[in-house]
Amino acid sequence: MAFGDDDQRRAADAEGGWLLTMNLEEYRNAQGWSYAELAAFLDVPQAKTVRAYAIGAQSPSAERLQAIVDRTNGAVSVLEMHNQRLAYIRQNGGTRASAPMNCDNGGSKSAAV
């Protein structure tokens, strides 16, 4: 049996059943919240930070990621947050951190004088 997106996005709940997980943007939309409302719910100081997490432009710290999962009662999963980040990177041609380093001068980033 082949697994579809819904099958891959299921997580076990406390009673042993299954529930569908989502990324942070899907969660925000499901709640009908603005980024400011989501930021307040997650206790994140700036709405622009939450927007960056939600669209995958930025990854939260491990501690913040766990807080998001906990605060949403598992509706938002680590896997879905990771998948959203990967989708963002693919759509935007990678990240600055993944840019190749200039190794023409022995690996040093400064130009030879």
C-alpha positions as CSV (number, residue, x, y, z in Angstrom):
1,M,0.0,0.0,0.0
2,A,1.4,3.4,-1.0
3,F,1.3,6.2,1.5
4,G,-0.1,9.6,0.6
5,D,0.7,12.9,2.2
6,D,-2.1,12.5,4.8
7,D,-0.6,9.1,5.8
8,Q,2.8,10.6,6.2
9,R,1.4,13.5,8.3
10,R,-0.3,11.4,11.0
11,A,0.9,11.3,14.6
12,A,-0.3,9.1,17.4
13,D,-2.3,10.9,20.0
14,A,-2.3,10.0,23.8
15,E,-5.2,7.6,23.4
16,G,-3.4,5.6,20.7
17,G,-5.5,7.0,17.9
18,W,-4.2,9.1,15.0
19,L,-4.4,12.8,14.3
20,L,-3.2,14.9,11.3
21,T,-0.3,17.1,11.9
22,M,0.4,20.4,10.2
23,N,3.0,23.1,9.8
24,L,2.8,26.4,11.6
25,E,1.3,28.3,8.6
26,E,-1.4,25.7,8.3
27,Y,-2.1,25.9,12.0
28,R,-2.3,29.7,11.9
29,N,-4.8,29.6,8.9
30,A,-6.9,26.9,10.7
31,Q,-7.2,29.2,13.7
32,G,-7.9,32.2,11.6
33,W,-5.2,34.1,13.3
34,S,-2.9,36.9,12.2
35,Y,0.9,36.5,12.7
36,A,0.6,38.9,15.7
37,E,-2.1,36.7,17.3
38,L,0.0,33.6,16.6
39,A,3.1,35.3,18.1
40,A,1.1,36.2,21.3
41,F,-0.2,32.6,21.5
42,L,3.3,31.2,21.2
43,D,4.8,33.9,23.5
44,V,7.2,35.0,20.7
45,P,8.0,38.8,21.0
46,Q,7.7,39.7,17.3
47,A,5.2,38.7,14.7
48,K,7.8,38.9,11.9
49,T,9.8,36.1,13.7
50,V,6.7,33.9,13.8
51,R,6.0,34.7,10.1
52,A,9.5,33.6,9.3
53,Y,9.0,30.3,11.2
54,A,5.6,29.8,9.6
55,I,6.7,30.2,6.0
56,G,10.0,28.3,6.5
57,A,12.3,31.3,6.1
58,Q,13.9,30.7,9.5
59,S,14.1,27.7,11.8
60,P,13.3,28.1,15.5
61,S,15.8,27.0,18.1
62,A,15.3,23.5,19.4
63,E,13.8,24.9,22.6
64,R,11.4,27.2,20.7
65,L,10.4,24.3,18.4
66,Q,9.6,22.1,21.3
67,A,7.5,24.9,22.8
68,I,5.6,25.3,19.5
69,V,4.8,21.6,19.5
70,D,3.8,21.7,23.1
71,R,1.7,24.9,22.8
72,T,-0.2,23.5,19.8
73,N,-0.8,20.2,21.6
74,G,1.1,18.4,18.9
75,A,-1.0,19.7,16.0
76,V,2.2,21.3,14.7
77,S,4.9,18.7,14.4
78,V,8.7,18.9,14.2
79,L,8.6,17.0,10.9
80,E,6.2,19.4,9.3
81,M,8.2,22.4,10.5
82,H,11.3,20.8,8.9
83,N,9.4,20.1,5.7
84,Q,8.2,23.7,5.5
85,R,11.8,24.9,5.9
86,L,13.1,22.5,3.2
87,A,10.3,23.7,0.8
88,Y,11.3,27.3,1.4
89,I,14.9,26.6,0.8
90,R,14.1,24.8,-2.5
91,Q,11.8,27.5,-3.7
92,N,14.4,30.2,-2.9
93,G,17.5,28.6,-4.2
94,G,19.2,27.7,-1.0
95,T,20.4,29.7,2.0
96,R,23.4,32.0,2.6
97,A,24.8,29.4,5.0
98,S,24.9,26.9,2.2
99,A,26.8,29.2,-0.2
100,P,30.2,27.8,-1.2
101,M,33.2,29.3,0.5
102,N,35.8,31.0,-1.6
103,C,38.8,28.7,-1.4
104,D,41.0,30.4,-4.0
105,N,43.3,31.8,-1.3
106,G,43.8,28.7,0.9
107,G,40.3,28.9,2.4
108,S,40.6,32.3,3.8
109,K,37.7,34.6,3.2
110,S,39.9,37.7,2.9
111,A,41.7,38.6,-0.3
112,A,45.4,38.2,-0.6
113,V,47.3,41.5,-0.4
